[in-house]
Amino acid sequence: MRQEAVLPAAAVPASVPAAATSPVARLRALRLLVVVVPLAMWFAPFALEDRPQHALAIGSFMILAWMTQVLDHAITGLIGCFLFWALKVADFGIAFHGFANTTPWFLFGALLFGVMASKSGLARRLAYLVMRSVGHSYPRLLLGLILSDFLLTIVVPSGMARVVIMAAVALGLIEAFGAEKGSNIGRGMFIILTYTACLFDKMVIAGAASITARGLIEKLGHVEVLWSHWALAYLPCDLITIFAAWRLTLWLYPPERASLPGGAGFLDSELRAMGPWTALEKRAAILLVAAVLLWATDFLHHVPAPMIGLGVGLLATLPGIGVLETEDVRRVNVLPVFFVATAISLGEVLAATKGLAVLTDVMMVWMEPLLDGASWSVSLVLYWTAFVYHLFLGDEISMLATSIPVLMSYSHAHGLDPLFVGMVWTFGAGGKIFVYQSAPLVVGYSYGYFGVRDMLRVGLLLTVVESIVLALLVPLYWPRLGI
């Protein structure tokens, strides 16, 4: 999964687990599956009109290819959009509708933010400042890592980039502790900084998944989705998650050493090595603070979050004002932007051809009786259904892009609040127990400090905790915000 890469390839660890590469025979079988199933759906004698059936057939190709990763996600999406157009399932404007949507360009602005923070050194400086302020014992440094991960969610709105940045900090701390791979110190630091990078992306509109979800909820749910509203709704969950992740890691991975050798001197030396704040860091900080302030006050001015994100991102490229050079922009991986655009296009085509109605009937047939209860019980049904659905459709973007249109359609038909449904469903995509479910998890896993078993138990425990927190927030807190 490559949808969130924002750093140069050299910044990503070179070692990739052997388990991540499939045998040749398995790869061939998956490629055959990706071709045969859509062909069978195209010609099958279903009681459907041609257009919705053909749209579902091409859509199945895109979803299966995203699930199996036999092609790059963006390439798969572009092929699907081309087939919609070339085979006359939809005209060009609908087949490539996602490229005229604000969501992928919001993501492009977010990618520029990540490059800006990493190039200037601002992200790493902030992480060291946070950890120096919390203390030099292992529990305090661990809390500092988690806090830094959370605060960087706004500055570096890419889980994958944050894992790379925080991993550099964690590796320095592990070395200072004299710990090695397999130690509780190394496992605890890496599993929690990796996992929380995925969680925080859902509680703030940051990263490809929540940006995609926001765009779909607003467009198909016909409701305004404010950055400030979303952040405020999940703020208590952020605080509880930080505490729960910290205590859980200390419980599961008690450290071999209780305090950092040399104490606070290590952190001071790292900051001294970085030198005083550079002009580049100051300009990056000013631009990022301006963007955050505009997002946080969008309930006053109602300037769309994508316009702010892209506008500030482009401002960062202007000579004498910004931080980025033309070469920096050229190095940004735009394939994630294309991927999000094609995923949105899939939903648009399914809606236009009535294929979405077919999916609605199939997906909601068992869940419908459970959505007629108290708000807390409805939130749990949505959360755990999203969790299970995410196991089969591992990629977050394709999972949200193919399911949120169905949920928005159902919400309107049955009088449910589309904002409530969309926010809970997106939050449910944060729960993960396998590495393949998210690109940041793959990157964190590739450092070799934690294993599959660590991922399973930490993921399952935090998924349960998040569901309990959500069940309490929905009836007690969200109504005060008008949700």
C-alpha positions in Angstrom: 0.0 0.0 0.0 1.6 3.2 -1.2 -1.1 5.8 -0.9 0.6 8.1 1.7 4.2 8.3 0.7 5.5 11.9 0.9 9.2 11.5 1.6 12.0 10.6 -0.9 12.4 6.9 -1.3 15.7 7.0 0.5 14.0 8.0 3.7 12.0 4.8 3.8 13.8 1.8 5.3 15.3 -0.5 2.6 14.6 -3.8 4.4 11.2 -5.3 3.6 10.0 -8.4 5.3 10.3 -11.6 3.2 6.7 -12.4 4.1 5.6 -9.3 2.2 6.6 -10.8 -1.1 4.2 -13.4 -2.6 5.4 -16.6 -4.3 5.2 -16.5 -8.1 2.4 -19.1 -8.2 0.2 -17.2 -5.8 0.8 -13.9 -7.7 -0.3 -15.6 -10.9 -3.4 -17.0 -9.2 -4.3 -13.5 -7.9 -3.9 -11.9 -11.3 -6.1 -14.6 -12.8 -8.7 -13.9 -10.1 -8.7 -10.2 -10.8 -9.4 -10.9 -14.5 -11.8 -13.8 -14.3 -14.2 -12.5 -11.7 -15.0 -9.2 -13.5 -15.4 -11.1 -16.8 -17.8 -13.5 -15.2 -19.8 -10.6 -13.7 -19.9 -8.8 -17.0 -21.5 -11.8 -18.9 -23.4 -13.4 -16.0 -27.2 -13.7 -16.5 -28.1 -11.5 -13.6 -31.5 -9.8 -13.5 -29.9 -6.4 -14.0 -29.8 -3.8 -16.7 -26.5 -3.7 -18.7 -25.1 -0.5 -17.3 -25.3 -1.2 -13.6 -24.1 -4.8 -14.2 -21.1 -3.6 -16.3 -20.3 -0.9 -13.8 -20.3 -3.5 -11.0 -18.1 -5.8 -13.1 -15.4 -3.1 -13.7 -15.8 -2.0 -10.1 -15.1 -5.6 -9.0 -11.9 -5.5 -11.0 -10.8 -2.3 -9.2 -11.7 -3.6 -5.7 -10.0 -7.0 -6.3 -6.9 -5.4 -7.7 -6.8 -3.0 -4.7 -7.3 -5.9 -2.3 -4.7 -8.2 -3.8 -2.2 -5.4 -4.8 -1.4 -7.0 -8.1 -1.0 -3.5 -9.5 -0.2 -0.1 -8.1 -3.4 1.3 -6.6 -3.3 4.4 -8.8 -2.7 2.4 -12.0 -5.6 0.1 -11.1 -7.9 3.1 -10.6 -6.8 4.8 -13.8 -7.4 1.5 -15.8 -10.9 1.2 -14.2 -11.8 4.8 -15.0 -10.6 4.3 -18.6 -12.7 1.1 -18.9 -15.8 2.9 -17.7 -15.3 5.5 -20.5 -14.0 3.2 -23.3 -16.7 0.6 -22.8 -19.4 3.3 -22.7 -20.5 2.5 -19.1 -20.2 6.2 -18.3 -19.2 9.3 -20.2 -15.8 10.9 -19.6 -17.1 13.5 -17.1 -18.5 10.8 -14.8 -15.8 8.2 -15.4 -13.1 10.7 -14.3 -15.3 12.8 -12.0 -12.9 12.3 -9.1 -10.2 14.5 -10.7 -12.6 17.5 -10.6 -13.4 16.8 -6.9 -11.8 18.8 -4.1 -10.7 15.7 -2.1 -7.6 14.6 -4.1 -6.3 18.2 -4.3 -6.8 18.5 -0.5 -4.5 15.4 -0.3 -2.0 17.0 -2.6 -1.9 20.0 -0.3 -1.4 17.7 2.6 1.5 16.0 0.8 3.2 19.4 0.4 2.7 20.0 4.1 4.6 16.8 4.9 7.5 17.6 2.6 7.6 21.1 4.1 7.8 19.8 7.7 10.4 17.1 6.9 12.6 19.2 4.6 12.8 22.1 7.0 13.5 19.9 10.0 10.5 21.3 11.9 8.9 17.9 12.5 11.9 16.4 14.1 12.6 19.5 16.2 9.0 19.5 17.5 9.3 15.8 18.5 12.5 16.4 20.5 11.0 19.5 22.2 7.9 17.6 23.3 9.9 14.7 24.7 12.4 16.9 26.5 9.4 18.6 28.2 7.9 15.4 29.5 11.0 14.0 31.0 13.8 11.4 30.5 12.4 8.2 32.1 11.2 5.5 29.8 7.5 5.9 30.6 7.8 9.7 30.1 9.7 9.3 26.8 7.2 6.8 25.6 4.4 9.3 26.4 6.4 11.9 24.6 6.6 9.7 21.5 2.8 9.3 21.5 2.2 13.0 22.1 4.6 13.9 19.3 2.8 11.5 17.0 -0.5 13.1 17.8 0.7 16.7 17.4 2.5 15.9 14.2 -0.8 14.6 12.7 -1.7 18.2 11.9 1.8 19.3 10.8 2.5 16.1 8.8 -0.9 14.9 7.6 0.4 11.5 6.4 0.7 8.5 8.7 3.4 7.0 6.6 5.6 10.1 6.8 5.1 10.4 10.5 6.2 6.8 11.1 9.4 7.5 9.2 10.0 10.8 11.1 9.2 9.3 14.5 11.2 6.1 13.7 14.3 8.2 13.3 13.7 9.7 16.8 12.9 6.2 18.3 16.0 4.6 16.8 18.1 7.3 18.5 16.4 6.7 21.8 16.7 2.9 21.5 20.4 3.2 20.9 20.8 5.6 23.9 19.0 3.0 26.1 21.4 0.3 24.8 18.4 -1.8 23.7 18.3 -4.1 20.7 15.7 -5.6 18.4 13.5 -8.0 20.3 13.8 -5.8 23.5 10.6 -4.6 25.2 11.9 -1.0 24.8 12.3 -1.4 21.0 9.0 -3.3 20.5 7.0 -1.0 22.7 8.2 2.2 21.0 7.8 1.0 17.4 4.5 -0.8 17.7 2.8 2.1 19.5 4.2 4.9 17.3 3.2 2.9 14.2 -0.3 2.0 15.4 -1.2 5.5 16.8 -0.1 7.0 13.4 -3.1 5.2 11.9 -5.5 6.0 14.7 -4.9 9.7 14.9 -5.5 10.1 11.1 -9.1 9.2 11.7 -9.7 11.6 14.6 -8.4 14.6 12.7 -9.0 15.2 9.0 -5.5 14.4 8.1 -4.1 11.7 5.8 -5.7 10.2 2.7 -8.3 8.1 4.5 -10.1 10.9 6.5 -9.6 13.4 3.7 -11.3 10.9 1.3 -14.1 10.2 3.8 -14.7 13.9 4.4 -15.1 14.6 0.7 -17.5 11.7 0.2 -19.7 12.5 3.2 -20.0 16.1 2.2 -20.7 15.4 -1.5 -23.0 12.3 -1.2 -24.4 13.0 2.3 -25.2 16.7 1.3 -23.9 17.9 4.7 -21.2 20.4 5.6 -18.2 18.7 7.2 -16.1 21.2 9.1 -12.5 20.4 10.1 -13.0 22.1 13.5 -16.3 20.1 14.1 -14.6 16.8 13.4 -11.5 17.6 15.5 -13.7 18.7 18.4 -15.9 15.7 18.2 -13.0 13.3 18.6 -10.9 15.4 21.0 -11.9 13.4 24.1 -11.2 10.3 22.2 -7.7 11.6 21.3 -6.9 12.2 25.0 -8.2 8.8 26.1 -6.4 7.1 23.3 -3.1 8.7 24.2 -3.4 7.6 27.8 -4.7 4.1 26.9 -2.0 3.5 24.3 0.7 4.6 26.8 -0.6 2.4 29.7 -1.2 -0.5 27.4 2.4 -0.4 26.0 3.9 -0.1 29.5 1.8 -3.1 30.6 2.6 -5.3 27.6 6.2 -4.3 27.2 7.8 -3.4 30.6 11.2 -1.8 29.8 14.5 -3.4 30.6 15.8 0.0 31.8 13.6 2.5 33.6 15.5 5.7 32.7 17.6 7.0 29.8 21.3 6.8 30.4 22.6 10.3 30.5 19.2 11.6 31.4 18.0 14.7 29.6 21.5 15.3 28.2 20.8 13.1 25.2 17.8 15.1 24.1 19.6 18.4 24.8 22.5 17.2 22.6 20.2 16.2 19.8 18.6 19.6 19.8 22.0 21.3 20.0 23.1 19.3 17.0 20.2 20.7 15.1 21.4 24.2 15.9 19.1 27.3 16.3 15.9 27.6 14.4 16.6 28.2 10.7 14.8 30.6 8.5 13.4 27.6 6.7 11.9 26.2 9.9 10.4 29.6 10.8 8.7 30.0 7.5 7.4 26.4 7.6 6.1 27.0 11.1 4.3 30.2 10.1 2.6 28.6 7.1 1.6 25.5 9.1 0.2 27.5 12.0 -1.7 29.7 9.5 -3.3 26.6 8.0 -4.2 25.1 11.4 -5.8 28.4 12.5 -7.8 28.7 9.4 -9.0 25.1 9.7 -9.8 25.5 13.4 -11.9 28.6 12.7 -13.7 27.3 9.6 -17.0 27.5 11.6 -16.7 31.3 11.3 -15.5 31.8 7.8 -16.7 28.5 6.1 -13.7 28.5 3.8 -13.5 24.8 2.7 -10.7 22.8 4.2 -9.4 21.6 0.8 -9.1 25.3 -0.3 -7.1 26.1 2.8 -4.9 23.0 2.5 -4.1 23.4 -1.2 -3.8 27.2 -0.9 -1.2 27.1 1.9 0.6 24.2 0.2 0.9 26.2 -3.0 2.0 29.3 -1.1 4.9 27.2 0.3 6.2 26.9 -3.3 6.4 30.7 -4.0 9.9 32.2 -4.1 10.8 34.3 -1.1 7.7 33.2 0.9 7.6 29.5 1.0 9.8 26.6 1.8 9.7 24.3 -1.2 11.5 24.5 -4.5 10.2 23.2 -7.8 12.4 20.1 -7.4 10.7 19.4 -4.0 7.3 19.4 -5.7 8.6 17.2 -8.5 9.6 14.6 -5.9 6.2 14.4 -4.4 4.5 11.1 -5.2 1.3 12.1 -7.0 0.1 8.6 -7.4 -1.8 8.8 -4.1 -3.6 11.8 -5.5 -4.6 9.8 -8.6 -5.6 6.9 -6.4 -8.0 8.9 -4.3 -9.5 10.6 -7.5 -10.1 7.2 -9.2 -11.7 5.8 -6.0 -14.1 8.7 -5.9 -14.8 8.2 -9.6 -15.8 4.6 -8.9 -18.4 5.8 -6.4 -19.7 8.4 -8.9 -20.1 5.8 -11.7 -21.9 3.3 -9.4 -24.3 6.1 -8.3 -24.9 7.3 -11.9 -25.5 3.8 -13.3 -27.7 2.6 -10.3 -25.1 0.0 -9.4 -24.9 1.6 -6.0 -28.5 0.6 -5.3 -27.5 -3.0 -5.8 -24.6 -2.7 -3.4 -26.9 -1.0 -0.9 -29.3 -3.9 -0.8 -26.5 -6.5 -0.4 -24.5 -4.6 2.2 -27.4 -3.4 4.4 -29.6 -6.6 4.4 -28.2 -7.9 7.7 -27.2 -4.6 9.3 -30.6 -2.8 8.7 -32.4 -4.4 11.7 -29.6 -3.3 14.0 -29.7 0.4 12.9 -33.0 1.1 14.6 -31.8 1.5 18.2 -30.2 3.9 20.5 -27.4 6.0 19.2 -24.7 4.2 21.2 -25.8 0.8 19.9 -26.0 2.1 16.3 -22.4 3.5 16.7 -21.2 0.0 17.8 -22.9 -1.7 14.9 -21.3 0.7 12.4 -17.9 0.6 14.1 -17.6 -3.2 14.2 -19.1 -3.7 10.8 -16.4 -1.3 9.4 -13.8 -3.2 11.3 -14.8 -6.5 9.8 -15.2 -5.0 6.3 -11.8 -3.6 6.6 -10.3 -7.1 7.1 -11.4 -8.1 3.6 -10.8 -4.8 1.9 -7.5 -4.1 3.5 -6.7 -0.7 1.9 -8.3 2.2 3.8 -9.0 4.4 0.8 -10.7 1.7 -1.3 -12.6 0.5 1.8 -14.0 4.0 2.5 -14.5 5.0 -1.2 -16.6 1.9 -1.9 -18.6 1.8 1.3 -19.4 5.4 2.2 -21.5 6.0 -1.0 -23.6 3.0 0.0 -24.0 4.3 3.6 -24.8 7.9 2.5 -27.5 6.5 0.2 -28.9 4.4 2.9 -28.8 7.3 5.4 -30.9 9.5 3.2 -33.4 6.7 2.5 -33.9 5.8 6.2 -33.7 9.2 7.9 -30.3 8.7 9.5 -27.8 11.6 10.0 -25.2 11.1 7.2 -22.6 13.1 9.2 -23.0 10.8 12.2 -22.9 7.6 10.1 -19.9 8.8 8.0 -17.9 9.9 11.0 -18.4 6.6 12.9 -17.7 4.5 9.8 -14.5 6.3 9.1 -13.4 5.9 12.8 -14.1 2.2 12.5 -11.5 2.0 9.7 -8.9 3.0 12.3 -9.1 -0.4 14.0 -6.5 -2.9 12.6 -5.1 -6.2 13.7 -3.0 -7.1 10.6 0.0 -5.3 9.0 -1.5 -5.4 5.5 -4.4 -3.1 6.4 -2.4 0.1 6.2 0.7 1.6 4.6 2.1 3.1 7.9 1.8 -0.3 9.5 3.9 -1.9 6.7 6.6 0.8 7.0 6.7 0.5 10.8 6.8 -3.3 10.6 9.7 -3.2 8.1 12.1 -1.8 10.7 11.9 -5.3 12.4 11.2 -4.2 15.9 7.8 -5.8 16.3 6.1 -8.9 14.9 2.7 -10.1 13.7 1.8 -11.2 17.2 2.6 -7.8 18.6 0.4 -6.2 16.0 -2.5 -8.6 16.7 -2.7 -8.1 20.4 -2.1 -4.4 20.5 -4.5 -3.8 17.6 -7.2 -5.9 19.1 -7.0 -4.4 22.6 -6.9 -0.8 21.3 -9.8 -1.6 18.9 -11.9 -2.7 21.8 -10.9 0.4 23.8 -11.8 2.7 20.9 -15.2 1.1 20.5 -16.0 1.6 24.2 -14.9 5.2 24.1 -17.0 5.8 21.0 -20.1 4.2 22.6 -19.7 6.7 25.5 -19.0 9.8 23.3 -21.9 9.3 21.0 -24.8 9.7 23.5 -23.1 11.9 26.1 -20.9 14.3 24.1 -21.8 14.4 20.4 -25.4 15.7 20.9 -23.9 18.8 22.5 -22.1 19.5 19.2 -25.2 19.0 17.2 -24.2 15.5 15.9 
